[in-house]
Each structure stands twice: as structure tokens, then as C-alpha cells.
Amino acid sequence: MSQEQSDQERIESRAHLLPEEATAGSQDPAAQADAILAESDLREDTDLAEDTTLEHRTSDQTVTPSEPPD
């Protein structure tokens, strides 16, 4: 994220179902998004070394592998 978002904005943004999620269905996309984001926040390592920078990237900023995975 390039700017801080409120929790509600994050939930609304994530509540749009991915194609796989839409196929499976969701009774409450907002509650699902809230749970996914809460778990993601817990996984974020905030106890980093002083000279370490925590980067936030989107999937379009990743590197395309040159070879298929094994």
C-alpha cells in the first residue's frame, strides 16, 4: 500500500471476491475479508531489526519466474 488505509477501506477493497472465491461462494464477503486481513496483519513481522525495511508490494510488482516451478 502506498498510503495508509482505514480498516473499513481495506475490508471493502478485499471484499470483492477473487474468481476462485466467487466460484466457491461466500455468504458474507465483508466478514471473510475482515478475517483474511486480520490474519494477514498477525503474520506481518513488526519486530524487525533496526536496519530492516518492511516493504508492501502488490502482486503486479512481483517477478515473473523464468522457469516453471519443480
mmJSON file of the N, C-alpha and C atoms, coordinates in Angstrom:
{"data_MODEL":{"atom_site":{
"group_PDB":["ATOM","ATOM","ATOM","ATOM","ATOM","ATOM","ATOM","ATOM","ATOM","ATOM","ATOM","ATOM","ATOM","ATOM","ATOM","ATOM","ATOM","ATOM","ATOM","ATOM","ATOM","ATOM","ATOM","ATOM","ATOM","ATOM","ATOM","ATOM","ATOM","ATOM","ATOM","ATOM","ATOM","ATOM","ATOM","ATOM","ATOM","ATOM","ATOM","ATOM","ATOM","ATOM","ATOM","ATOM","ATOM","ATOM","ATOM","ATOM","ATOM","ATOM","ATOM","ATOM","ATOM","ATOM","ATOM","ATOM","ATOM","ATOM","ATOM","ATOM","ATOM","ATOM","ATOM","ATOM","ATOM","ATOM","ATOM","ATOM","ATOM","ATOM","ATOM","ATOM","ATOM","ATOM","ATOM","ATOM","ATOM","ATOM","ATOM","ATOM","ATOM","ATOM","ATOM","ATOM","ATOM","ATOM","ATOM","ATOM","ATOM","ATOM","ATOM","ATOM","ATOM","ATOM","ATOM","ATOM","ATOM","ATOM","ATOM","ATOM","ATOM","ATOM","ATOM","ATOM","ATOM","ATOM","ATOM","ATOM","ATOM","ATOM","ATOM","ATOM","ATOM","ATOM","ATOM","ATOM","ATOM","ATOM","ATOM","ATOM","ATOM","ATOM","ATOM","ATOM","ATOM","ATOM","ATOM","ATOM","ATOM","ATOM","ATOM","ATOM","ATOM","ATOM","ATOM","ATOM","ATOM","ATOM","ATOM","ATOM","ATOM","ATOM","ATOM","ATOM","ATOM","ATOM","ATOM","ATOM","ATOM","ATOM","ATOM","ATOM","ATOM","ATOM","ATOM","ATOM","ATOM","ATOM","ATOM","ATOM","ATOM","ATOM","ATOM","ATOM","ATOM","ATOM","ATOM","ATOM","ATOM","ATOM","ATOM","ATOM","ATOM","ATOM","ATOM","ATOM","ATOM","ATOM","ATOM","ATOM","ATOM","ATOM","ATOM","ATOM","ATOM","ATOM","ATOM","ATOM","ATOM","ATOM","ATOM","ATOM","ATOM","ATOM","ATOM","ATOM","ATOM","ATOM","ATOM","ATOM","ATOM","ATOM","ATOM","ATOM","ATOM","ATOM","ATOM","ATOM","ATOM","ATOM"],
"id":[1,2,3,4,5,6,7,8,9,10,11,12,13,14,15,16,17,18,19,20,21,22,23,24,25,26,27,28,29,30,31,32,33,34,35,36,37,38,39,40,41,42,43,44,45,46,47,48,49,50,51,52,53,54,55,56,57,58,59,60,61,62,63,64,65,66,67,68,69,70,71,72,73,74,75,76,77,78,79,80,81,82,83,84,85,86,87,88,89,90,91,92,93,94,95,96,97,98,99,100,101,102,103,104,105,106,107,108,109,110,111,112,113,114,115,116,117,118,119,120,121,122,123,124,125,126,127,128,129,130,131,132,133,134,135,136,137,138,139,140,141,142,143,144,145,146,147,148,149,150,151,152,153,154,155,156,157,158,159,160,161,162,163,164,165,166,167,168,169,170,171,172,173,174,175,176,177,178,179,180,181,182,183,184,185,186,187,188,189,190,191,192,193,194,195,196,197,198,199,200,201,202,203,204,205,206,207,208,209,210],
"type_symbol":["N","C","C","N","C","C","N","C","C","N","C","C","N","C","C","N","C","C","N","C","C","N","C","C","N","C","C","N","C","C","N","C","C","N","C","C","N","C","C","N","C","C","N","C","C","N","C","C","N","C","C","N","C","C","N","C","C","N","C","C","N","C","C","N","C","C","N","C","C","N","C","C","N","C","C","N","C","C","N","C","C","N","C","C","N","C","C","N","C","C","N","C","C","N","C","C","N","C","C","N","C","C","N","C","C","N","C","C","N","C","C","N","C","C","N","C","C","N","C","C","N","C","C","N","C","C","N","C","C","N","C","C","N","C","C","N","C","C","N","C","C","N","C","C","N","C","C","N","C","C","N","C","C","N","C","C","N","C","C","N","C","C","N","C","C","N","C","C","N","C","C","N","C","C","N","C","C","N","C","C","N","C","C","N","C","C","N","C","C","N","C","C","N","C","C","N","C","C","N","C","C","N","C","C","N","C","C","N","C","C"],
"label_atom_id":["N","CA","C","N","CA","C","N","CA","C","N","CA","C","N","CA","C","N","CA","C","N","CA","C","N","CA","C","N","CA","C","N","CA","C","N","CA","C","N","CA","C","N","CA","C","N","CA","C","N","CA","C","N","CA","C","N","CA","C","N","CA","C","N","CA","C","N","CA","C","N","CA","C","N","CA","C","N","CA","C","N","CA","C","N","CA","C","N","CA","C","N","CA","C","N","CA","C","N","CA","C","N","CA","C","N","CA","C","N","CA","C","N","CA","C","N","CA","C","N","CA","C","N","CA","C","N","CA","C","N","CA","C","N","CA","C","N","CA","C","N","CA","C","N","CA","C","N","CA","C","N","CA","C","N","CA","C","N","CA","C","N","CA","C","N","CA","C","N","CA","C","N","CA","C","N","CA","C","N","CA","C","N","CA","C","N","CA","C","N","CA","C","N","CA","C","N","CA","C","N","CA","C","N","CA","C","N","CA","C","N","CA","C","N","CA","C","N","CA","C","N","CA","C","N","CA","C","N","CA","C","N","CA","C","N","CA","C","N","CA","C","N","CA","C"],
"label_alt_id":[null,null,null,null,null,null,null,null,null,null,null,null,null,null,null,null,null,null,null,null,null,null,null,null,null,null,null,null,null,null,null,null,null,null,null,null,null,null,null,null,null,null,null,null,null,null,null,null,null,null,null,null,null,null,null,null,null,null,null,null,null,null,null,null,null,null,null,null,null,null,null,null,null,null,null,null,null,null,null,null,null,null,null,null,null,null,null,null,null,null,null,null,null,null,null,null,null,null,null,null,null,null,null,null,null,null,null,null,null,null,null,null,null,null,null,null,null,null,null,null,null,null,null,null,null,null,null,null,null,null,null,null,null,null,null,null,null,null,null,null,null,null,null,null,null,null,null,null,null,null,null,null,null,null,null,null,null,null,null,null,null,null,null,null,null,null,null,null,null,null,null,null,null,null,null,null,null,null,null,null,null,null,null,null,null,null,null,null,null,null,null,null,null,null,null,null,null,null,null,null,null,null,null,null,null,null,null,null,null,null],
"label_comp_id":["MET","MET","MET","SER","SER","SER","GLN","GLN","GLN","GLU","GLU","GLU","GLN","GLN","GLN","SER","SER","SER","ASP","ASP","ASP","GLN","GLN","GLN","GLU","GLU","GLU","ARG","ARG","ARG","ILE","ILE","ILE","GLU","GLU","GLU","SER","SER","SER","ARG","ARG","ARG","ALA","ALA","ALA","HIS","HIS","HIS","LEU","LEU","LEU","LEU","LEU","LEU","PRO","PRO","PRO","GLU","GLU","GLU","GLU","GLU","GLU","ALA","ALA","ALA","THR","THR","THR","ALA","ALA","ALA","GLY","GLY","GLY","SER","SER","SER","GLN","GLN","GLN","ASP","ASP","ASP","PRO","PRO","PRO","ALA","ALA","ALA","ALA","ALA","ALA","GLN","GLN","GLN","ALA","ALA","ALA","ASP","ASP","ASP","ALA","ALA","ALA","ILE","ILE","ILE","LEU","LEU","LEU","ALA","ALA","ALA","GLU","GLU","GLU","SER","SER","SER","ASP","ASP","ASP","LEU","LEU","LEU","ARG","ARG","ARG","GLU","GLU","GLU","ASP","ASP","ASP","THR","THR","THR","ASP","ASP","ASP","LEU","LEU","LEU","ALA","ALA","ALA","GLU","GLU","GLU","ASP","ASP","ASP","THR","THR","THR","THR","THR","THR","LEU","LEU","LEU","GLU","GLU","GLU","HIS","HIS","HIS","ARG","ARG","ARG","THR","THR","THR","SER","SER","SER","ASP","ASP","ASP","GLN","GLN","GLN","THR","THR","THR","VAL","VAL","VAL","THR","THR","THR","PRO","PRO","PRO","SER","SER","SER","GLU","GLU","GLU","PRO","PRO","PRO","PRO","PRO","PRO","ASP","ASP","ASP"],
"label_asym_id":["A","A","A","A","A","A","A","A","A","A","A","A","A","A","A","A","A","A","A","A","A","A","A","A","A","A","A","A","A","A","A","A","A","A","A","A","A","A","A","A","A","A","A","A","A","A","A","A","A","A","A","A","A","A","A","A","A","A","A","A","A","A","A","A","A","A","A","A","A","A","A","A","A","A","A","A","A","A","A","A","A","A","A","A","A","A","A","A","A","A","A","A","A","A","A","A","A","A","A","A","A","A","A","A","A","A","A","A","A","A","A","A","A","A","A","A","A","A","A","A","A","A","A","A","A","A","A","A","A","A","A","A","A","A","A","A","A","A","A","A","A","A","A","A","A","A","A","A","A","A","A","A","A","A","A","A","A","A","A","A","A","A","A","A","A","A","A","A","A","A","A","A","A","A","A","A","A","A","A","A","A","A","A","A","A","A","A","A","A","A","A","A","A","A","A","A","A","A","A","A","A","A","A","A","A","A","A","A","A","A"],
"label_entity_id":["1","1","1","1","1","1","1","1","1","1","1","1","1","1","1","1","1","1","1","1","1","1","1","1","1","1","1","1","1","1","1","1","1","1","1","1","1","1","1","1","1","1","1","1","1","1","1","1","1","1","1","1","1","1","1","1","1","1","1","1","1","1","1","1","1","1","1","1","1","1","1","1","1","1","1","1","1","1","1","1","1","1","1","1","1","1","1","1","1","1","1","1","1","1","1","1","1","1","1","1","1","1","1","1","1","1","1","1","1","1","1","1","1","1","1","1","1","1","1","1","1","1","1","1","1","1","1","1","1","1","1","1","1","1","1","1","1","1","1","1","1","1","1","1","1","1","1","1","1","1","1","1","1","1","1","1","1","1","1","1","1","1","1","1","1","1","1","1","1","1","1","1","1","1","1","1","1","1","1","1","1","1","1","1","1","1","1","1","1","1","1","1","1","1","1","1","1","1","1","1","1","1","1","1","1","1","1","1","1","1"],
"label_seq_id":[1,1,1,2,2,2,3,3,3,4,4,4,5,5,5,6,6,6,7,7,7,8,8,8,9,9,9,10,10,10,11,11,11,12,12,12,13,13,13,14,14,14,15,15,15,16,16,16,17,17,17,18,18,18,19,19,19,20,20,20,21,21,21,22,22,22,23,23,23,24,24,24,25,25,25,26,26,26,27,27,27,28,28,28,29,29,29,30,30,30,31,31,31,32,32,32,33,33,33,34,34,34,35,35,35,36,36,36,37,37,37,38,38,38,39,39,39,40,40,40,41,41,41,42,42,42,43,43,43,44,44,44,45,45,45,46,46,46,47,47,47,48,48,48,49,49,49,50,50,50,51,51,51,52,52,52,53,53,53,54,54,54,55,55,55,56,56,56,57,57,57,58,58,58,59,59,59,60,60,60,61,61,61,62,62,62,63,63,63,64,64,64,65,65,65,66,66,66,67,67,67,68,68,68,69,69,69,70,70,70],
"pdbx_PDB_ins_code":[null,null,null,null,null,null,null,null,null,null,null,null,null,null,null,null,null,null,null,null,null,null,null,null,null,null,null,null,null,null,null,null,null,null,null,null,null,null,null,null,null,null,null,null,null,null,null,null,null,null,null,null,null,null,null,null,null,null,null,null,null,null,null,null,null,null,null,null,null,null,null,null,null,null,null,null,null,null,null,null,null,null,null,null,null,null,null,null,null,null,null,null,null,null,null,null,null,null,null,null,null,null,null,null,null,null,null,null,null,null,null,null,null,null,null,null,null,null,null,null,null,null,null,null,null,null,null,null,null,null,null,null,null,null,null,null,null,null,null,null,null,null,null,null,null,null,null,null,null,null,null,null,null,null,null,null,null,null,null,null,null,null,null,null,null,null,null,null,null,null,null,null,null,null,null,null,null,null,null,null,null,null,null,null,null,null,null,null,null,null,null,null,null,null,null,null,null,null,null,null,null,null,null,null,null,null,null,null,null,null],
"Cartn_x":[0.843,0.0,0.882,0.598,1.397,0.921,-0.28,-0.801,-1.573,-1.645,-2.374,-3.867,-4.523,-5.95,-6.625,-7.839,-8.595,-8.986,-9.293,-9.705,-10.912,-11.867,-13.074,-12.739,-11.843,-11.443,-10.744,-9.899,-9.206,-10.214,-11.184,-12.201,-13.018,-13.446,-14.239,-13.444,-12.158,-11.311,-11.143,-10.963,-10.725,-12.025,-13.154,-14.436,-14.866,-14.242,-14.543,-13.914,-14.755,-14.286,-13.371,-12.32,-11.45,-12.224,-11.822,-12.574,-12.76,-11.713,-11.816,-12.816,-12.834,-13.764,-15.192,-15.361,-16.703,-17.269,-16.401,-16.832,-17.307,-16.556,-16.92,-18.08,-18.197,-19.266,-18.867,-19.563,-19.337,-20.637,-21.032,-22.266,-22.082,-20.846,-20.569,-19.166,-19.013,-17.683,-16.972,-17.699,-17.072,-16.479,-17.208,-16.689,-15.496,-15.568,-14.454,-13.229,-13.415,-12.306,-11.705,-12.549,-12.073,-11.192,-11.621,-10.85,-9.523,-9.548,-8.321,-7.326,-7.795,-6.912,-6.384,-7.217,-6.763,-5.64,-5.8,-4.754,-3.492,-3.662,-2.517,-1.755,-2.48,-1.845,-1.054,-1.575,-0.863,0.428,0.425,1.602,2.687,2.304,3.283,4.265,5.523,6.562,6.895,6.469,6.731,7.955,8.551,9.725,10.969,11.25,12.359,13.603,14.73,15.976,15.893,16.639,16.56,16.873,17.799,18.186,17.366,16.288,15.435,14.216,13.835,12.664,11.579,10.384,9.25,8.606,8.579,8.019,6.642,5.771,4.434,4.371,4.157,4.089,2.777,2.386,1.195,1.634,0.717,1.067,1.617,1.248,1.77,3.215,3.751,5.127,6.07,5.593,6.428,7.183,8.173,8.989,8.386,8.3,7.81,8.95,8.743,9.822,10.191,11.474,11.923,11.698,11.589,11.341,10.131,9.388,8.27,8.79,8.03,8.479,8.558,9.389,9.526,8.279],
"Cartn_y":[-1.182,0.0,1.237,2.162,3.366,4.383,4.254,5.135,4.301,4.817,4.084,4.121,3.001,2.913,2.611,3.08,2.743,1.272,0.703,-0.704,-0.932,-0.018,-0.183,-0.155,0.729,0.783,-0.509,-1.035,-2.294,-3.427,-3.485,-4.544,-4.428,-3.206,-3.007,-3.391,-3.061,-3.387,-4.898,-5.602,-7.054,-7.846,-7.214,-7.92,-8.297,-7.702,-8.108,-9.48,-10.459,-11.837,-12.089,-12.862,-13.339,-14.384,-14.654,-15.632,-16.975,-17.447,-18.724,-18.645,-17.511,-17.325,-17.205,-16.528,-16.373,-17.727,-18.603,-19.939,-20.729,-20.629,-21.343,-20.66,-19.347,-18.59,-18.104,-17.088,-16.537,-15.935,-16.318,-15.78,-14.352,-14.006,-12.672,-12.239,-11.688,-11.301,-10.299,-9.394,-8.403,-9.084,-10.026,-10.755,-11.619,-12.213,-13.015,-12.123,-10.95,-10.018,-9.57,-9.295,-8.876,-9.96,-11.209,-12.319,-12.502,-12.402,-12.553,-11.449,-10.216,-9.09,-9.165,-9.612,-9.755,-10.782,-11.91,-12.937,-12.411,-11.678,-11.098,-10.135,-9.324,-8.377,-9.107,-10.234,-11.013,-11.599,-11.94,-12.55,-11.526,-10.254,-9.216,-9.086,-9.228,-9.194,-7.755,-7.297,-5.921,-5.827,-6.961,-6.974,-7.195,-6.188,-6.294,-5.615,-5.994,-5.326,-3.861,-3.006,-1.571,-1.177,-1.885,-1.523,-2.247,-2.909,-3.637,-2.789,-2.824,-2.092,-3.088,-2.879,-3.723,-3.131,-3.899,-3.423,-4.015,-3.212,-3.666,-3.632,-4.789,-4.878,-5.52,-5.2,-5.818,-6.932,-7.772,-8.915,-8.483,-7.308,-6.865,-6.371,-6.287,-5.864,-7.042,-8.248,-9.426,-9.77,-10.618,-11.033,-12.286,-12.314,-13.494,-14.508,-15.727,-16.72,-17.065,-17.307,-17.65,-19.138,-19.945,-21.377,-21.778,-22.773,-23.244,-23.891,-23.82,-24.452,-25.959,-26.575,-28.039,-28.716],
"Cartn_z":[0.0,0.0,0.0,-0.861,-0.906,0.119,0.56,1.6,2.604,3.827,4.856,4.545,4.723,4.502,5.824,5.968,7.163,7.092,8.244,8.277,7.373,7.394,6.585,5.093,4.674,3.268,2.854,3.736,3.444,3.287,4.175,4.12,2.836,2.506,1.29,0.05,0.048,-1.09,-1.235,-0.123,-0.154,-0.283,-0.005,-0.032,-1.447,-2.457,-3.831,-4.038,-4.27,-4.334,-5.521,-5.259,-6.324,-7.133,-8.372,-9.178,-8.477,-7.793,-7.09,-5.942,-5.268,-4.153,-4.659,-5.79,-6.364,-6.777,-7.302,-7.699,-6.485,-5.395,-4.166,-3.456,-3.638,-2.994,-1.609,-1.157,0.169,0.664,1.871,2.428,2.921,3.319,3.839,3.429,2.21,1.734,2.643,3.275,4.159,5.399,5.99,7.155,6.754,5.567,5.059,4.868,4.28,4.066,5.391,6.366,7.69,8.314,8.209,8.777,8.042,6.725,5.931,6.281,6.366,6.679,8.11,9.047,10.436,10.521,9.826,9.821,9.143,8.063,7.365,8.276,9.021,9.94,11.022,11.506,12.52,11.973,10.698,10.079,9.771,9.7,9.384,10.537,10.235,11.26,11.615,12.764,13.178,14.079,14.429,15.286,14.415,13.579,12.638,13.191,12.662,13.029,12.612,13.326,13.078,11.64,10.987,9.629,8.56,8.959,8.036,7.681,6.41,5.951,5.564,6.059,5.705,4.46,3.386,2.127,1.905,1.346,0.968,-0.55,-1.151,-2.603,-3.025,-4.228,-4.799,-5.735,-6.128,-6.976,-8.325,-8.817,-10.109,-10.009,-8.794,-8.598,-8.371,-8.573,-8.364,-9.64,-9.516,-10.652,-11.256,-12.567,-13.259,-13.341,-12.865,-12.901,-14.337,-14.581,-15.921,-16.215,-15.16,-15.331,-14.494,-14.951,-14.12,-12.835,-11.767,-10.527,-10.664,-9.836,-9.87,-9.414],
"occupancy":[1.0,1.0,1.0,1.0,1.0,1.0,1.0,1.0,1.0,1.0,1.0,1.0,1.0,1.0,1.0,1.0,1.0,1.0,1.0,1.0,1.0,1.0,1.0,1.0,1.0,1.0,1.0,1.0,1.0,1.0,1.0,1.0,1.0,1.0,1.0,1.0,1.0,1.0,1.0,1.0,1.0,1.0,1.0,1.0,1.0,1.0,1.0,1.0,1.0,1.0,1.0,1.0,1.0,1.0,1.0,1.0,1.0,1.0,1.0,1.0,1.0,1.0,1.0,1.0,1.0,1.0,1.0,1.0,1.0,1.0,1.0,1.0,1.0,1.0,1.0,1.0,1.0,1.0,1.0,1.0,1.0,1.0,1.0,1.0,1.0,1.0,1.0,1.0,1.0,1.0,1.0,1.0,1.0,1.0,1.0,1.0,1.0,1.0,1.0,1.0,1.0,1.0,1.0,1.0,1.0,1.0,1.0,1.0,1.0,1.0,1.0,1.0,1.0,1.0,1.0,1.0,1.0,1.0,1.0,1.0,1.0,1.0,1.0,1.0,1.0,1.0,1.0,1.0,1.0,1.0,1.0,1.0,1.0,1.0,1.0,1.0,1.0,1.0,1.0,1.0,1.0,1.0,1.0,1.0,1.0,1.0,1.0,1.0,1.0,1.0,1.0,1.0,1.0,1.0,1.0,1.0,1.0,1.0,1.0,1.0,1.0,1.0,1.0,1.0,1.0,1.0,1.0,1.0,1.0,1.0,1.0,1.0,1.0,1.0,1.0,1.0,1.0,1.0,1.0,1.0,1.0,1.0,1.0,1.0,1.0,1.0,1.0,1.0,1.0,1.0,1.0,1.0,1.0,1.0,1.0,1.0,1.0,1.0,1.0,1.0,1.0,1.0,1.0,1.0,1.0,1.0,1.0,1.0,1.0,1.0],
"B_iso_or_equiv":[0.0,0.0,0.0,0.0,0.0,0.0,0.0,0.0,0.0,0.0,0.0,0.0,0.0,0.0,0.0,0.0,0.0,0.0,0.0,0.0,0.0,0.0,0.0,0.0,0.0,0.0,0.0,0.0,0.0,0.0,0.0,0.0,0.0,0.0,0.0,0.0,0.0,0.0,0.0,0.0,0.0,0.0,0.0,0.0,0.0,0.0,0.0,0.0,0.0,0.0,0.0,0.0,0.0,0.0,0.0,0.0,0.0,0.0,0.0,0.0,0.0,0.0,0.0,0.0,0.0,0.0,0.0,0.0,0.0,0.0,0.0,0.0,0.0,0.0,0.0,0.0,0.0,0.0,0.0,0.0,0.0,0.0,0.0,0.0,0.0,0.0,0.0,0.0,0.0,0.0,0.0,0.0,0.0,0.0,0.0,0.0,0.0,0.0,0.0,0.0,0.0,0.0,0.0,0.0,0.0,0.0,0.0,0.0,0.0,0.0,0.0,0.0,0.0,0.0,0.0,0.0,0.0,0.0,0.0,0.0,0.0,0.0,0.0,0.0,0.0,0.0,0.0,0.0,0.0,0.0,0.0,0.0,0.0,0.0,0.0,0.0,0.0,0.0,0.0,0.0,0.0,0.0,0.0,0.0,0.0,0.0,0.0,0.0,0.0,0.0,0.0,0.0,0.0,0.0,0.0,0.0,0.0,0.0,0.0,0.0,0.0,0.0,0.0,0.0,0.0,0.0,0.0,0.0,0.0,0.0,0.0,0.0,0.0,0.0,0.0,0.0,0.0,0.0,0.0,0.0,0.0,0.0,0.0,0.0,0.0,0.0,0.0,0.0,0.0,0.0,0.0,0.0,0.0,0.0,0.0,0.0,0.0,0.0,0.0,0.0,0.0,0.0,0.0,0.0,0.0,0.0,0.0,0.0,0.0,0.0],
"pdbx_formal_charge":[null,null,null,null,null,null,null,null,null,null,null,null,null,null,null,null,null,null,null,null,null,null,null,null,null,null,null,null,null,null,null,null,null,null,null,null,null,null,null,null,null,null,null,null,null,null,null,null,null,null,null,null,null,null,null,null,null,null,null,null,null,null,null,null,null,null,null,null,null,null,null,null,null,null,null,null,null,null,null,null,null,null,null,null,null,null,null,null,null,null,null,null,null,null,null,null,null,null,null,null,null,null,null,null,null,null,null,null,null,null,null,null,null,null,null,null,null,null,null,null,null,null,null,null,null,null,null,null,null,null,null,null,null,null,null,null,null,null,null,null,null,null,null,null,null,null,null,null,null,null,null,null,null,null,null,null,null,null,null,null,null,null,null,null,null,null,null,null,null,null,null,null,null,null,null,null,null,null,null,null,null,null,null,null,null,null,null,null,null,null,null,null,null,null,null,null,null,null,null,null,null,null,null,null,null,null,null,null,null,null],
"auth_seq_id":[1,1,1,2,2,2,3,3,3,4,4,4,5,5,5,6,6,6,7,7,7,8,8,8,9,9,9,10,10,10,11,11,11,12,12,12,13,13,13,14,14,14,15,15,15,16,16,16,17,17,17,18,18,18,19,19,19,20,20,20,21,21,21,22,22,22,23,23,23,24,24,24,25,25,25,26,26,26,27,27,27,28,28,28,29,29,29,30,30,30,31,31,31,32,32,32,33,33,33,34,34,34,35,35,35,36,36,36,37,37,37,38,38,38,39,39,39,40,40,40,41,41,41,42,42,42,43,43,43,44,44,44,45,45,45,46,46,46,47,47,47,48,48,48,49,49,49,50,50,50,51,51,51,52,52,52,53,53,53,54,54,54,55,55,55,56,56,56,57,57,57,58,58,58,59,59,59,60,60,60,61,61,61,62,62,62,63,63,63,64,64,64,65,65,65,66,66,66,67,67,67,68,68,68,69,69,69,70,70,70],
"auth_comp_id":["MET","MET","MET","SER","SER","SER","GLN","GLN","GLN","GLU","GLU","GLU","GLN","GLN","GLN","SER","SER","SER","ASP","ASP","ASP","GLN","GLN","GLN","GLU","GLU","GLU","ARG","ARG","ARG","ILE","ILE","ILE","GLU","GLU","GLU","SER","SER","SER","ARG","ARG","ARG","ALA","ALA","ALA","HIS","HIS","HIS","LEU","LEU","LEU","LEU","LEU","LEU","PRO","PRO","PRO","GLU","GLU","GLU","GLU","GLU","GLU","ALA","ALA","ALA","THR","THR","THR","ALA","ALA","ALA","GLY","GLY","GLY","SER","SER","SER","GLN","GLN","GLN","ASP","ASP","ASP","PRO","PRO","PRO","ALA","ALA","ALA","ALA","ALA","ALA","GLN","GLN","GLN","ALA","ALA","ALA","ASP","ASP","ASP","ALA","ALA","ALA","ILE","ILE","ILE","LEU","LEU","LEU","ALA","ALA","ALA","GLU","GLU","GLU","SER","SER","SER","ASP","ASP","ASP","LEU","LEU","LEU","ARG","ARG","ARG","GLU","GLU","GLU","ASP","ASP","ASP","THR","THR","THR","ASP","ASP","ASP","LEU","LEU","LEU","ALA","ALA","ALA","GLU","GLU","GLU","ASP","ASP","ASP","THR","THR","THR","THR","THR","THR","LEU","LEU","LEU","GLU","GLU","GLU","HIS","HIS","HIS","ARG","ARG","ARG","THR","THR","THR","SER","SER","SER","ASP","ASP","ASP","GLN","GLN","GLN","THR","THR","THR","VAL","VAL","VAL","THR","THR","THR","PRO","PRO","PRO","SER","SER","SER","GLU","GLU","GLU","PRO","PRO","PRO","PRO","PRO","PRO","ASP","ASP","ASP"],
"auth_asym_id":["A","A","A","A","A","A","A","A","A","A","A","A","A","A","A","A","A","A","A","A","A","A","A","A","A","A","A","A","A","A","A","A","A","A","A","A","A","A","A","A","A","A","A","A","A","A","A","A","A","A","A","A","A","A","A","A","A","A","A","A","A","A","A","A","A","A","A","A","A","A","A","A","A","A","A","A","A","A","A","A","A","A","A","A","A","A","A","A","A","A","A","A","A","A","A","A","A","A","A","A","A","A","A","A","A","A","A","A","A","A","A","A","A","A","A","A","A","A","A","A","A","A","A","A","A","A","A","A","A","A","A","A","A","A","A","A","A","A","A","A","A","A","A","A","A","A","A","A","A","A","A","A","A","A","A","A","A","A","A","A","A","A","A","A","A","A","A","A","A","A","A","A","A","A","A","A","A","A","A","A","A","A","A","A","A","A","A","A","A","A","A","A","A","A","A","A","A","A","A","A","A","A","A","A","A","A","A","A","A","A"],
"auth_atom_id":["N","CA","C","N","CA","C","N","CA","C","N","CA","C","N","CA","C","N","CA","C","N","CA","C","N","CA","C","N","CA","C","N","CA","C","N","CA","C","N","CA","C","N","CA","C","N","CA","C","N","CA","C","N","CA","C","N","CA","C","N","CA","C","N","CA","C","N","CA","C","N","CA","C","N","CA","C","N","CA","C","N","CA","C","N","CA","C","N","CA","C","N","CA","C","N","CA","C","N","CA","C","N","CA","C","N","CA","C","N","CA","C","N","CA","C","N","CA","C","N","CA","C","N","CA","C","N","CA","C","N","CA","C","N","CA","C","N","CA","C","N","CA","C","N","CA","C","N","CA","C","N","CA","C","N","CA","C","N","CA","C","N","CA","C","N","CA","C","N","CA","C","N","CA","C","N","CA","C","N","CA","C","N","CA","C","N","CA","C","N","CA","C","N","CA","C","N","CA","C","N","CA","C","N","CA","C","N","CA","C","N","CA","C","N","CA","C","N","CA","C","N","CA","C","N","CA","C","N","CA","C","N","CA","C","N","CA","C","N","CA","C","N","CA","C"],
"pdbx_PDB_model_num":[1,1,1,1,1,1,1,1,1,1,1,1,1,1,1,1,1,1,1,1,1,1,1,1,1,1,1,1,1,1,1,1,1,1,1,1,1,1,1,1,1,1,1,1,1,1,1,1,1,1,1,1,1,1,1,1,1,1,1,1,1,1,1,1,1,1,1,1,1,1,1,1,1,1,1,1,1,1,1,1,1,1,1,1,1,1,1,1,1,1,1,1,1,1,1,1,1,1,1,1,1,1,1,1,1,1,1,1,1,1,1,1,1,1,1,1,1,1,1,1,1,1,1,1,1,1,1,1,1,1,1,1,1,1,1,1,1,1,1,1,1,1,1,1,1,1,1,1,1,1,1,1,1,1,1,1,1,1,1,1,1,1,1,1,1,1,1,1,1,1,1,1,1,1,1,1,1,1,1,1,1,1,1,1,1,1,1,1,1,1,1,1,1,1,1,1,1,1,1,1,1,1,1,1,1,1,1,1,1,1]
}}}
